[in-house]
Amino acid sequence: MKPKISVIIPMYNVERFLRRCLDSVKNQTFQDWTAICVDDGSPDKSGSIAEEYAKKDKRFIVIHKENGGLSDARNAGMEKVKSEYVMFLDSDDFIHPQTMEIAYGLAQKNGTDIVSWYKDKMYRPQLLVRHKLKLDTERVMPHGIKKRYDINKVKYFVADNIFEHATELSHTKMKWPIKHCYVWRHLIRTDFLKGIEFIKGILFEDFPWWSTVMLRRPSVTITNLPFYYYYPNLNSIDMGSKKAKKIICWLIGLKTSFVLYQDTASDYEMQKWQENYMWPVIIHQIAKELKNVNEESDKKEIRKMLVDLDRLNVFKNPTGKKADKYMELIYDFIGK
């Protein structure tokens, strides 16, 4: 029989954290799952550790492939999914034991395409403080992981219009917000994701992926339960990449999403996406970071990409606090 949930776990140089991640799946109170572990050409023991779990529990499936990056690994995992629902888990992170139980229960109860939850907001800051103090972080577990929930008492909100709840902003007056584009905060009906792939070779692939998901107009159940534990791995792709590369990746995702919305979104959807995603990305991830680009070759590449976006009218009608000020930074950078 097909499992009800597949969880896709890309792996690359995570042998220090992988057992904790896989144990969090193995210890779920919900048992009808398959874990698709994608060894993305990892040079450490990640692949063999996953194989160890697979030998003991057939619900763990291991894929070994040449290194292609996080997007490619997630896409490879999606190709193996045969379940009703799918979720994603980064291999240096872990989840609450009731994540699948509650999420699947809410999906069945409300019949929505997506169930979204929150991350534990105290765990990552706590570990960053411990890191600065040179204290152990790898064996520290979040306090909330021992808490147990009754699905009949869980608070949630059902939304048919995701554009009223989704935002890239950390601070928002939205009720029941779905903050940021994190791929790992959702249980999603597998059929709903058909044809949506992650852009290979870029960082922050969540942004164009989630922007595309939103345009499918999903119904969503939102709960504020802190089910995801995000570990600040200082050797991760994000934390280890230089500023110029990050900006370039944001620009690629921005252009891809803008063209898609320009072609297929309603005026309302375009306006909400620009307000809650496009301009926060332009301001906080691009304009504010341009001063940190030092190499001339990087400046030339970024300048060319910004000019291309300007020709597409991406920067027309700035929206957000001090958006005009940050547009001046962009235009100064490109010499306009």
PyMOL commands that set and color helices and strands:
alter all, ss='L'
color gray80, all
select helices_A, chain A and resi 18-26+46-56+70-79+99-110+123-132+143-146+151-153+162-164+183-185+190-193+206-215+243-264+267-292+296-311+323-334
alter helices_A, ss='H'
color red, helices_A
select strands_A, chain A and resi 5-11+33-40+60-65+85-88+94-95+114-119+157-159+166-167+178-179+186-189+220-229
alter strands_A, ss='S'
color yellow, strands_A
deselect
rebuild
show_as cartoon
